[in-house]
Amino acid sequence: MNKAFGFLVCVLASVVAVGAAPQGSPSVVKVEPPSWWARHTIDPVRLLVRGRNLQGARVRATRAGTTVSNVVVNKPGSYVFLDINIHPSARPGSYPLVVETGQG
């Protein structure tokens, strides 16, 4: 791969699930694909977030360089599909996403 693409690493641990209630609070188990890069031929990148109690989830990027769109949660709340747009000027690094539900 050409170094000009600047590899953009997103660690599974950078996805944070936030919830106020101890019981039934959302949790993220896995994100696919776990990493992606700027100026890739596939942009936006479609992510699959697997977890528990994700009904009504909203997802937001916490750093400039990425934006989240087209968030869809399956009825049981076990999967979230979303598109992440990577700005061409995004630099390599961790770009955390926050998953929130109605509880917090």
DAZIPE-V610617 format. One record per residue. N is the residue number from 1. SS is DSSP state (A for helix, B for strand, O for the rest). PHI is phi as a letter, one per 20 degrees, with the letter a starting at -180 (NA if undefined). PSI is psi in whole degrees, 0 to 359 (* if undefined). Layout:
BEGIN
<<N & SS & PHI & PSI> <N & SS & PHI & PSI>>
END
This chain:
BEGIN
<<1 & O & NA & 144> <2 & O & f & 132> <3 & A & f & 339> <4 & A & f & 339> <5 & A & f & 337> <6 & O & l & 97> <7 & B & f & 129> <8 & B & d & 111> <9 & O & e & 129> <10 & O & c & 116> <11 & O & e & 141> <12 & A & g & 324> <13 & A & f & 346> <14 & A & e & 353> <15 & B & e & 122> <16 & B & d & 129> <17 & B & e & 130> <18 & B & d & 132> <19 & O & b & 145> <20 & O & e & 322> <21 & O & e & 133> <22 & O & f & 324> <23 & O & e & 131> <24 & O & m & 12> <25 & O & f & 150> <26 & O & f & 149> <27 & B & b & 143> <28 & B & d & 128> <29 & B & d & 320> <30 & B & b & 149> <31 & B & c & 130> <32 & B & c & 134> <33 & O & f & 152> <34 & O & f & 345> <35 & O & b & 157> <36 & B & b & 176> <37 & B & c & 159> <38 & O & f & 150> <39 & O & l & 31> <40 & O & f & 157> <41 & O & f & 340> <42 & O & d & 103> <43 & O & b & 115> <44 & O & e & 162> <45 & B & e & 130> <46 & B & e & 123> <47 & B & d & 148> <48 & B & d & 118> <49 & B & d & 122> <50 & B & d & 138> <51 & B & a & 203> <52 & B & c & 147> <53 & O & l & 45> <54 & O & e & 10> <55 & O & g & 132> <56 & O & m & 17> <57 & O & f & 145> <58 & B & d & 143> <59 & B & c & 136> <60 & B & c & 149> <61 & B & e & 145> <62 & O & d & 355> <63 & O & c & 148> <64 & O & f & 150> <65 & O & o & 342> <66 & B & c & 148> <67 & B & c & 149> <68 & B & d & 139> <69 & B & b & 170> <70 & B & l & 49> <71 & B & f & 125> <72 & B & c & 128> <73 & B & d & 135> <74 & O & f & 160> <75 & O & g & 317> <76 & O & f & 348> <77 & O & m & 28> <78 & O & d & 348> <79 & B & c & 142> <80 & B & c & 128> <81 & B & d & 138> <82 & B & b & 158> <83 & B & d & 137> <84 & B & d & 122> <85 & B & e & 129> <86 & B & d & 118> <87 & O & f & 139> <88 & O & g & 335> <89 & O & e & 4> <90 & O & f & 136> <91 & O & e & 156> <92 & O & g & 143> <93 & O & q & 189> <94 & O & e & 132> <95 & O & c & 87> <96 & O & f & 147> <97 & B & d & 146> <98 & B & d & 130> <99 & B & d & 123> <100 & B & c & 147> <101 & O & d & 183> <102 & O & f & 340> <103 & O & e & 348> <104 & O & r & *>>
END
